Amino acid sequence: MTGAGDGALPPGFPIALDRGTSLWSSGRVAIGGTPWKVVRFAEAARPHLAALHRTGPRGLADDSPLGRALARRLLDNGMATPLPLPRPGPHDVTVVIPAYGRAGELDAALTAVKGAPVIVVDDGSPDPEPLRRAADAHGARLVRHDRNRGPAAARNTGLRLARTPFVAFVDSDCRPVPGWLDVLVPHFDDPRVAAVAPRVVPRVVDTRLLARYEAARSTLDMSTRPALARPGGRLGFVPTATLLVRTAALGGVLFDERLRLGEDVDFVWRLNDLGWNVRYEPAAQVLHTPRLHPVDWARRRHQYGTSAADLARRHPGRLAPARPSLWNLAVLGLLARGRPAPAAACGALATALLARRLARLPADWSLAAVIVARGAAADATGLGHALRREWWPAGLLALAACRRDRLARAAALTMLAPIALEWLRERPAIDPVRYTALRLADDIAYGSGVTAASARARTTAPLRPVVRLPHRLARQPARGRAGSLPGARRWAASAAFVSFSIRRHARL
């Protein structure tokens, strides 16, 4: 199978508008989605959209032809969230556990997934006997690589041996919480879903500073909000520490065994390029054993960053650290130089030009103003993020010079303000000063991995920003084969859903 097909939703499949989707002009225009976009709805869709809006997070299953076609497009654009009800097992799932040593962790993982057939892949452990004993004690099948080939190869080995419609990859240091498959499996009632990831939270058993930080900011925890994982979206990928996949969707899509790190990102992006959807469902949870020794913790962050060069070569343009627009750079630059009046004039001009481009939509200038304001804020946040990570040497210089230089103060503000807002929103069990210090150390460790890998690969691709010039509002092309809806569904989709894209994060 090479693509996702027409993906008609089954009757009774409920959805809810994503909380990042907002409606304008009495429900005729929406903004949101993955990636971010502006969408105009035809009159025929407005009653269905109004009903969805009224139900809020409870959602709705609209079984009319137009309702199902509209739900299909909303889901594919990340403007709606699926709400399938949990379904008790047993489920036709094989669990594949790649393992390298750490027999105690494997034993705990096998205990957590009991009830499902399990394939343990020993990836060339120096001492195989403890792993064999753990697998035998739980009735799991054990296969062994004669040498260490990496987690991608171990997952592929288990996948080739599985004979069930679904395979769950579970790392040996993960412990799925009871009922996890009951929550994840119903997502595959949507025929366009290829994979679903649960929320991976750290298993913290002490109160040390780093343990408290991990509880608040684990790299594997993708948040409490469900999402469509897609490059350029709010959630760009999901980790494969635990991932449930539809075997029929994979076809020739296997984990790239040349990648020791970043294989999860590459895997998700290639599925997406074939028209499949990958979803994140935080209602299912998995406990993960974090690395709490400071050196191990920083080294692992650094290692994650080293995957950037390989991923940039395989997926050109997708790893740019920032994508600011020329308009927003002008506004932010003027503000940084202490010139608010010219900055306001530049923003007003951008708003007027965008309002003119949006004239074909049933919306007034206020929509353009919101888009421009959000775009400027998103670009400021993106630049601050890059200064903390990929451009960390420049970020450190800005922090050192912020007392005496206006531009450095502005750069420091873009770096630190998001962390402060994050602390206020999440209220972690750490004081704000130490939380900020650990966040900066976290980002710098990752960013040092990016710069080191880029230097070794002799490439600047993971470090180069993409500055976007003003462009004309263009009709959004169909993704993969998402638009091939037969009969009434094709009519309903074309009548109800006319989409225009303004690029990621609403940036001009």
N, C-alpha and C positions, 0 to 999 in steps of 0.2 A: 504494500500500500504506500503510495507516494504523496497523498494529500488527504485533507479532512473530509472531502465529499461535500454534499449539500447541507448536512448537519441539521435536518429538521428536528425540532424539539418534540419530545413525546407529549401527549395530552397530560394535563395536570401538573406540568413542571413550573413551580413558582419562582418568581424573581422579585427583587426589590430594586428601586433606583439606588445607585451607589451614593453614599453621602457626599462624595465630591462632585456630584452632578447637580447643577442648579438650573432652574427654568426661568425663562424670560419671555416677555411679550405674551402673557397669558398662555404659556405652555407651547408657543409656536417655535421657540428657540431654546436650545440647551447648550451649556458649556460644561466641559469635563471630559472624562474618558481616558483611555490609555492607548497611545499618547494623547495629550490634551488637544481638544478640538472644539470647534463651534459647529453645531448641527441645527439645521432647519427642518421642522416637521411639517408635513402636509396636513391639511385640515382633517383628512380621514383618520389620522393618528391621534389627534388631540383628545378625544374622549378616552381612549385607551391609556394615554399618558397621564391624563388627569386622575383616572382611577388608580394607577400605580402611585401617583403622588399622594393621594388621600390615604392609602394604606400604610405609607411610610415603611419602616423597617420590617413590618409584618409580611409585606409582599403580597403578591397576587399571581394566580395562574389563570391567564386569559386564553381560553381554548378556541377562540375564533381564528379564522385563517389570518386576518390582519394582526390580531393580537400575538399569535405565535411567531409570525414573521418579524414583527416589531421587537419582540423579546429576543429573537435570534440576533438581530442587528445590535440591539443594546448590549447584549452580552459580549458579542464579538468586538465591540468598540470600548468595552470597559466602562460603560455608563450604567450598567446594572449588575447586580450581584445575584448569583443563583442561590436558592434556598431549599435544596432537596432535604426531605426529612431523614433523620438517621434511620438506618435499617439494620436490625439485628442479624447476626450471622447464623450459620457459618457462611463464609465468603470464599469464592473460588480464587484464592490468592496464594502464591508462593512467596515466602520471605527469603531474600538473598542477603546474607551478612558477610561482607568482606572483613577479614580479620588478619592482624599481624601481631602476634604475641598477645599480651594482656588477657589471659584466659579468664581472670576474674570478671572483667568487663563483659566478655563474651557470655559467660554463664548468666550474668544478670540480664543481658539482652535476650537470651534464649528463654529465660523465665518469663520475660515481658511479652513475648510473641507466642507463647504456648497456645496450642490449638490449631495452628496453621502449619502446613508442610514447610520445612526450612532447609535451605542449602547454605552451608557455611563454606566459604572459599578461603582457605589458608594461603595467604599470599607470600609463601616462602619464609615462614617464621623460622628463626634459627633452631628453636626447640618445638617441634610439632606436637609432642605428646600431651601437654596440658590442653591444647585446643582439641585434640582428638577425644580426650576424656570428657571435656565439657560437652562436645557434640554428641557423644555416645549417651551421656547421662540424660539428654533431652530428646533422644531419638532423631536427631538432625542428620542429614546427609552431609558428609565432609568430603570435599575435593581439595587438592593441594597443588599449588604452583611450585615447580622445582626451584624457582628463584623469585625474588620480589619484583613484581612488574607494576605495582601501583594500584590504587583503588579503582581506576577506570577499567583495567584489565580484569580485576577480580569481579566487578559487577557484570562485565560482559560474559565471563565464564558462567556465572550463575544464571544469567538471563538465557543463555543458549541451552541450559539444562532444564529450565522450567517448562512446564507443559500446561499452565493455567492461563486463563484470559488476562489475569492481572499479576503483576510482580511488584512486591514492595522491597525496595532497597533500604536496609536498616544498618547503619554503621554499628560496630561492636560496642561503642561507648554510648549508645542510645538505648533508652527504655521507653517504648510507647506506653502511654497511659491506657488502661482498659477502656474498650469501646472506640478506639481510634479508627479501626476499619469500618465500624458502623457509621461513622461520620463521613469518612472519605469516599467509600465505595459508591454511595448514591450520586456523587457528582458525575460519575460516568454514564448516568442516564442521558446526559447531554452528549450526543455522538461526536461532538467536535472536541471534547476534552481528551487530551492525551496523557496528562499527568496531574496529580494533585499532591501538594505538600502540606504537612501539618505544621503547627507552630513548634519550634524546637526551643525549649527553655532550659537554662542551666540548672543542674541539680546541685544546689549550694547547701552544704551542711555545716558551715562555720560562719563567723561574723567578721572575719578579717576584711580589711579595706578592699582588696582586690576581689574578694568573693562578693561583697556588696555591690561593687561596680559591675561585675559580671551579671548579677541578678538584674541590674537596671539596664545594661547595655551590651548584651551578648551579641557577637557578630552573626550568630546563627538564628537569632530571634528576629523575625521579619515583621513584628508588631502585632497588635491585637485586631487589626483591621483586615478583613478578607480582600483579596485583590486578584486581578488578572496579571500574571507575570509576563512582561513583554519588554524588549529593548526600547528605551526611550520613554517608558512609563514610570509611574510612581514606584512600582516594584519591578526592577529590571530583570530579576531572576529569582529562583528559589534554590536553596542548598539541597544537595542530595544526601545529606546526613540521614534523612528519612524521606523517601519519595515513593508514591504509589503510581505505577504506570500501566497503561493499556498496551499489552504486547502487540496487538494488531496494528496499533498506530506507529510502532517503531520502524517496522520494515528494515531498511538498511541503516537506520539511525541508531548507532551504538555510541558508547562513550569513546572519545578519542584517546587511545591508549598511549599516545605520545605526550599527553598532558598529565603531569603529576598533580598539578593544582589548576583550578579554573575549569576542570572538565565538566563541572555542574553548569556553569554559565554557558559554555559552548553547547552542551547537550540541550538545554532549554531553548537557546536561540535558534538552533537548527530545527527543532520541532516547530517553533513559531514560524520560521521561514517556509515551512511546508503547509502552513495554514492551520495548524493545530493550536489549541488553547491549553495553557498550563495555568492552573489555579492554585491559590494559597488559601488554606482553610484553617484559621487559628482555633476553631472550636475543637479540633483534634490536637492533642498535645503529646509531645515526646520530651522526656527528660534526658539531658545530655551532661556528661561529665566534663566540666571546663578545666582548662590549664590555669592553675592559680599561683604557680611559682612565677615571680616577676620576669625572670629571664625567659622562661618557656613561653609565658604569655606574650611578651614583646616579640620573641622570635617567630611565633605563629602568626602574628599580625604581619610581620615583615614578609613571611613566606606567602601569605595570601596576596600581597602586593606584587610579588614576582611573577604572577600569572598574567599581568597586564600586557607584556610585550607579545607573548604567544597569542593571546586573544585578539590583540589589535591586528596582528598579521592575518588571522583567520576571519576576522569580522571588521574590515576596514571602516573607519569613521565612527564606530559605535562606542569607543572608549575615550572620546575627547573629554578632558576633565571639566570643560565649561563650554557652553554654546550661547554666549551673550549676543544680543542683537546690537547693531550699530546705534540704533536709537537709544537703547537703554544704557549703553556705554557712555553716550554723550550726556544723558541725564545724570548718571551716577558720577561721572567725572566732574561735571559742573558742581554738583553737591559736595563732592570731596574737596574741591577748591574753594568752598565757601561762597558760591555764587548761586543762591537759591532762585533768584528771579530768572536768569537765563535758563536754569534747569526746568522751572515751571513752564517757561515759554516753549522749550523743546518738547516737554511732555504734552503740552496742549496741541502742538503741531502734529505730533505722532497720533494723538487721539483724533484730531480732525481728519487726518489721512486715512486712519483705520475706519472711522465712521463712514467715510466715502466708499471705501471698499466693501463695507458691510451694508451698503444702501439697498442691495437686493434682498436683504433679510428684513422681516417685520420687526425691527428693533430700533430704538432711538440711540442718541449719542451716549447715553449712560452705559450701555453695554461696551462700547469702545473704550470709555474711560476706565471701567473695571478691568478690562483686558490689559490695557496699558499699565495700570497700577500694579496688577498682579504680576505682569511680566517683569517690571522693574524690580519688584521685591524678589521674584524667583531668580533673576539674574544676579542680584546682589548676594543672595544666599548661595548660589552656585559658585560665584567667584570666591566667597569666603571659604566654602568647602574645599575648593581647589588649593587655596592658600594654606589650608591646614594639612592637606594630603599631598597631592602631586607636586605642588609648588611650595612645599614646606620650607625650603631655605629662604625664599622670599617672604614667607609668612613669619618666620622667626625674626628676620630683619625688621619687618613692619612692627612686630610687637616690641622689639628693642628700641625702635626709634619713635614710637607713638607719642612720647611726651614732648618731643621737639619738632615734629613734622606733621602738618595737617593731613597730607595724603596718607602717611603711615597710620594716623589715627583712624582715618576712614577705613583703611584696609583691616585694621585690628577690630573695628566695630563689626565689619561683615564676618569676621572670623568668630568673634566671641558672642555676639548677640544671639545667634541661633542656639548656642549651647546654654545661655542663660534662660531663653524661652523654653528650651527642652527641660531644664531642671525645674522651672516653675510648673510646667505641665505635668511632669512625671513624679516630682517630689521623691527622688530616690533617697535611700537611707545613708546619704553621704552629704556633708556640707558642700555648699556651692563652690568654694575655692578648690577643694581637693577633687571634686567631680570635674571641674573645668580642667585641672591639671592632667587628670587621667584621660579625659577626652582628647586633649591635645597630644598626649603621649601615644594614645591609640592611633590617631590619625597620622602622626609623624612616622610611627613604626610601619604602618601600611604604605605611606607615601615613599619611605626610603626603599621599600621593596620595589615599587614602581620605577623609581629612578635607577636603582641598581640593575634591574632587568633590562631597562631601556638602554643603559650604557653597554651592557653585555651584548645586546642584540643590535647595537648601533642604529637605533631608531628613536625618533622623537615623537612618534605617533601617539603614545599614551600620555604625553605631556603637552601636546599642542592643543590650544583652544580652537574652536570653530566660531568665527565671528560672522554672524548672519546679516546679510544686507536686506533692505526692504524688498519684499517680493509681492507679486500679485496674488490675490486670493484665488486659489485653484481648487477645482473639484477633486475630492480625495479619491484616488484609485482604489479598486477592490483589493483586499489583502488575500493572497492565495486564490482559492476558489470560493471565497465566502459569498460571492454574489450569485452563484448558480443555483437559484431556487426555482423549482419547477412549477408550472401551472399557476394556480391562485396565489401561491406563496410568492412567486416572482412578482406578480402584479402588486400584491400587498406591500412587499418591501419597496418597490420602486415608487409606489404612491405615498408611502408613509415616511420614507427616510431619505432625505437629500442632505448629504454631508459636505461641509467645507472645512478645510484644515487650515489652522493658523500656527502650525508647528508646535513643538513641545513647549509646555509651560506658558502658553499664550504669548510668546515673545514675537515681536514684529520682525 
